[in-house]
Amino acid sequence: MSMSSLTQMVVMKMALVMVEVLLEILRVFLLKLSLKSSNLVMLSWLKSKLAYMVSLFVLI
């Protein structure tokens, strides 16, 4: 029973992360269309996003 709930929790976490990534990709695409953002902005955004994803996995 506990193994099943653990697997369910992991699958749910992965689904949440996938939705989060898809939303962020969509947001970046819209941002590029509207602002034609520079590479520096994209690089800093990627760094902060990576830090966020790592903290998400550590905290949950």
N, C-alpha and C positions, 0 to 999 in steps of 0.2 A: 504493500500500500504506500509506504513512504517513498519507495523508489519510483513508483508511478507518479506521485505528486511532484517529486523532484524533477522528473523528466518533463512533466507538464509545465513546471515553472520555467525551466530552461527554454522550452519551445516558445512559451509566452514572451520571455525576455527577448529572444531572437526576433520574434514577430514585431515587437515594439521597436527594436533597433532598426529593423528593415523599413518600417513605416517612417521612422524619424529620418533615416538617410534619404528616402524618396522625397520627403517633404523638403529637406534641405537642398537636394539637387534641383528640385522645381524652383525653390526660392532663388538659388544662384542663377539659374537660367533666366528667370524673370529680371533679376538684378542686372545681368549682363545685357539683356535686351533694352532695359530702360536707361541704364547709366553708362554702358560700355566701360565697365570697371577695369582698373589697371591690374597688372600682375601682382603688384605689391599688396593691394587690397585682397586679392584672391589668396595670396600666400599667408597673410595674417589671419584670414578667415579660416583657412585649412588648419592652421596651427591651433586656433582656439577650438575648432570643431573636433580635432583629434584629442585634445585635452579633455573636452566634454565627454567624448565617447569612452575614454579610459576611465574617467571618474564615474560614469554611469555603470560600467561593468564592475568597478570596485565596490560601489555603494550598494547595488542591488544584491 
